[in-house]
Amino acid sequence: MGRIYDNVRRILEELPPHVTLVAATKGRTPEEVEEAISAGVRVIGENYVQEAERKKAVVKSDAEWHMIGRLQRNKVKKAVKLFDVIQTVDSFKLAREIDRRAGDAGKVMPVMIEVNTGREVQKGGVMPEDAMALVEEISSLKNVEVIGLMTMGPYVENPEDIRPYFRLAREIFDKIRSLDLPNVDMRYLSMGMSSTYRVAVEEGANMVRIGTAIFGPRR
Ligand SMILES: *Cc1c(COP(=O)(O)O)cnc(C)c1O
């Protein structure tokens, strides 16, 4: 077995057992994805609907597929078919479209709310102060189940510098969970990437999304 296999084994050994590893596979080949799955990855995170569609058609090993990139409303129909979870819901309009398409497909779509903890204009995600109201609004939709929160946080040189952003996501996560809303079951807090996942786990993440540390630098 190769380098990808070894990287996954090492990361899985290091992560506490309650933490789910999502392999972030944008730009990676189906063969690379297969190697990660063979080493124990159970969740694949894709950023683009079309790329996921192509890859999913050839990757035969069993895994969950999560949408972790920005989702355009005109791609929702396809996304609802392809993905097990959409992690990047950040508006009621998007949630309503997912609800409509999930209804057509006769399923309830598990989604997560992306929070823009760094308040960055170029990134997706609902503003931290608007997250609770958004989840309340979405909880009225029958074909969508909110299962957690996702955040990226700003780019940092020093992993320690992202801690306040992850802490903020955790606070919002706990607040929403305490509301006990219908169609909302706050199970997953998805945060932390290759350079920041240790800090994320310390701040309460139970899902980390890792690309480079598994597959190497992006080409
Ligand atoms: C690429 C990506 C990751 C993983 O980033 P790495 O630094 O390569 O580990 C995590 N989350 C999202 C949304 C991504 O697009």
The ligand as a Gaussian input file, in Angstrom:
#p B3LYP/6-31G(d) Opt

LIG

0 1
 C       -9.939000      21.559000       0.408000
 C      -10.859000      21.648000       1.568000
 C      -10.524000      21.086000       2.817000
 C       -9.199000      20.403000       3.084000
 O       -8.139000      21.316000       3.011000
 P       -6.626000      20.808000       3.236000
 O       -5.921000      22.014000       3.718000
 O       -6.147000      20.319000       1.914000
 O       -6.673000      19.736000       4.259000
 C      -11.455000      21.178000       3.837000
 N      -12.645000      21.772000       3.671000
 C      -12.998000      22.331000       2.493000
 C      -14.330000      22.988000       2.368000
 C      -12.118000      22.288000       1.418000
 O      -12.478000      22.846000       0.251000

